[in-house]
């Protein structure tokens, strides 16, 4: 398979994409490249100042690009519901008739000190999985009504560290930051597996797939240590990013491939070619527990109960 680059992204004219966490890193690059190829892009970001700055930056990078900021806080289910409601209400303003061709569930948090979402969920499980579960469910009518729509969830190679603990999803018995992160990333893949299975059962024309960036230098790696004032840990991660990581530009390639390349299979997992670490997009391995139908159904039922969102 030849090296896939942004030059291989098909024309996206007339298509509408929502990218969560699009104010920086992989999310911003994903949104920028989709806009460069003609898509209308909604930058779904928690922080309004950063979101509007990203919108302005994208418009400078892509003159004539169609991009707009919309506030979305995945740590607050009321904000998720408000985003979905406003998406419906602003269809005429966007000029797309309410279509939704692509939902990129990219936003995430990594290895934070113990925190809870507004609704009382452990922050990593709440943002990385539950917030996106609710968002996807609330936007599903738009996806189902749009021919060839895709849902792309951004996971991590680190999911292989741990399976989801369905008996203790909020890590109440014992919280370990990296373990909780790995569990949330396994939840992303298990969600994609179950969503793809349900869509196939219904004969729906929506592809659910996953991607991961390998080791890409973004602000995710340093946020946790910065929040706690652990300067040595922050400096060590910055050094590691500089010496070992690929760029955020390269890290966005698997997401862009999964989102736009022809023939992407449901429940597929795309990552960097070289040991899942760096390089051009290629099929990536996922842990066996992320393909467990029974676990997928149980996670789905639990997620519906916790979020109150039923597909």
N, C-alpha and C positions, 0 to 999 in steps of 0.2 A: 504494500500500500504506500503510495507516494506521500510525502510530507504535506499535511493539510495546513493551510494558512488562512488568514482573513480574506485573501484574494479569492478563495474558493467559496465564500459565503454566497449563496444564491441571492438574487434580487429580492428584496423584502418590501418593495413598493406595495402599498395598499394593505399591509399587515400591521396589526397592533400588538405590542408587547408590553407586559408589565414585568419589571425587574426589581426585586426587593433588595434593599441595601445597595442602591445604585449610586450612592454619593462618593464612594471611594473603592480602591482596589479592584478586584475581579468584577464586582457588580457594575462599577462605572465603566470599565473597559467593555464589558458585555453590552451595556446600553449604548455606548458610543459607536461600537462597530455595527450594531443593528441599525442605528440611525443613519450611519454612513451608507448602508445598503438600502435605505429608503423607508425603513419601518417608522411608524409612530411609536414612540417609546414613553411609557409612564415610569418616572423615577420614584419608586415607592420607598421613602426614607423616613426614619424616625425624627431626625433633627431638621427642623425647617430651614435654619440658616445654612447648614451644610448641604441640604437638598437643593436649595435655590442656587447656591454657589456652584454645585455640580451641574445643574441645568444650564447656567450661564457658561460654564467651562465647556460643556458639550456643544453648545451652540457656536462657540468660538472655534472649536475643533472641527465642527461639521457645519459650515455655513449653509443655511437653508434646512438643516436637520430639524426634524419634528420631535421635540422632547419637552416634557412638562413634569414638574414636580407634583407629587401628591403625598400628603403625610400618612405614614403607616407605622405604628408602634406595635411590633409583634409581641411585646411583653404586656400588652393590654388588649384583651379580647373585644372591649368596647371600641377601641381604635380600629381593630380589624373589621368589625361590622360596619363602622362608619366609612372606612375606605371602600368596602364593597358597595355600600349604598351610594356613595358619591360617584363611583365608577359608572353606575347605571345612570345617574342624573346628568353626568357630563358627556354623555355619548354624542349629543348634537354639537357640543362645543369642540370635541375632538374631531368630529366629522367622520367617524368610523361606523356609525349605526349601531354601536354597542358591541361590535365584534371583539373577540379576544383570541388571537392566533397563538400567542405564546405567553405562558406564565413561567418566569424563571425564579424559583424559590432559592435565592442566593444568600440573603442576609443571615448572619449567624454571630454567635459569641463563642469564645474559646477560653477554657481553663480559668474561669473567673473565680474569685473568692465567693463563698456561699452567698447567694442573693435569691430573692423571690420576685416573681413577676407581680403585677398589680393583682392578678387573680389567685396568687398564692402558690404558684408552681415553681419548682426549682428552675432557675433562670435559663440554664442551657437546654434542658428538656422543653421548657415553656416556649422559648424563642425559636430554637432550631427545629423543633418538631411541632408542638401544639399550635403555635401561631400560624405556621404554614399549612398545617392540616386544616385549620379553620378557614384560612384565606382561600385555599383551593376549593373547599366545599362551597363557600359562599359565591365564588366566581364560576363554579362548574356549569351553571346554566348558560353562561356566555361561551364557555369553551365548547360545550356540546353543540351549541348553535353555529359554531364556526368550523367549516370544513377544514380538515387537516391540522387542527389545533394540537399543541403540545404542552405538556407540563414537565419542566426539567427541575429536578431537585439537586442541589449541590451538597454532596456528602464529603467524605474525607477518607483517605487510605487508613487513617487512624481508627476507623470504625472497627477494624479487626482486633482491637485491644479488648473489646467487651461487647457482649450482647445486651439488648434492652432487658432491664429487670422489671418485668410486668407486675411483680408483687411490691416493688418499691420504686416506682418511676421517678419520684421526686427526691430520691437519695436521702430519705429521712433517717434511715438507720445509721448510715455513715456517709459523709460527703468527702469524696476525693475528686478534685477538680478535673484531672485528666481522664479519670474513669467516667465521670459524668459526661464529659465531652464525647468520649468514644461511644457511650450508650446513645447519646442524642443523634450521632451520625449513623449508627446502626438503625435507629428509628427512622431516619430519612430513607434508607434503602428498603426497609421493611414496608414503609408506607408506599413507596413506588411499586414494590412487588404486589401489594394488595390492591392498589389503585389500578394497576395494569390488568390484574386478574378480573376485577369488577367491570372495567370498561370492556374487556373482551367478552365477558358473559352477556353484556347488554348489546354487543355489536356496535359499540360507539366508535366514532371516527376521531378519537383523541389518543395520542401517544403519550404515555407516562414513562419517563426514562430518567437516569441519574448521571451525574458527572462528578469528577473531583479534580482539583488543581495540582495534585502532587504536593511538593514542598515549594510554595510560592511566597515570596516576600510581601506581606501585607501588614496592616496594623493589628490584625487579629492576634498575632503571637505575643505582642507586648502589652496588650490592654490589661490583662489580669494582674501582671506584676506592677504595672504603673498604678493601678487602682489601690494597691496595698502599699505602695511606696517601697517596693523591693527593688532598689536601684541595681544591685549586682545581677539579679535575675533578668532585669530588663536589658542591661548592657550585654549580657551573655546571649540573649535571644537576638538582639540587633546584630551582634557579631556573626552569629550563626546564619542569620538571614543574608548577610553580606557575602559570606564565604561559600555557603552551601545551597542556598535557595535559587530557584529560577525567578525571573521577574514576574510581576503581576500580569503583565502583558501576555507572557507565555502561559501563565496559570489559567488565564481566561479561555484559552483555546479549546480545552475539552468541553466546557460549557457551551461555547459558540458552535462547536461541532454537533453536540447533542441537540442543540436548539434549531439548527438550520440545515444540516447535511441531509441529502436525500437518503431514504432507506434506513433511517435510525430505527432500531427495533424496540418495541415495548419492553420495559423492564431491563433494558441494557444499561451498562455502566461504562462510561468513557473516562479515561484518565490519560496521563502522560505515558508515552511509549516505553521509556527507559526505566524499568523496574518500578513503574508507577510513581516515579520521583520527578522526572523532568522529560521534556521532549514533546514531539507532536502528538496529537490525539490518537488513541488506539483503544481497543477493548481492554477493560480492566477487570481483575478478579474481585469478587466480593466474598465475604465470609459465608459459609453455608447457612448460618442461621438467618441470613437476610432473604432466603428463598423458602422459608418455612411457611406453608399456607396456614397452618393452624395458628402459629404465632402472629402472622399478619392479620388474621381475623380478630384475634384477641386484642392486639394493639389498636386496631380500628375501632372495636367496640369501646375500649377504654378511652380512646381519644374523643369519640362522640360523647361519652358520658362527661368527661372533664371539660370539654369546650361548649357543649350544648349545640354543636353544629352537626346536623345529620344530612348526609348526601341523598 
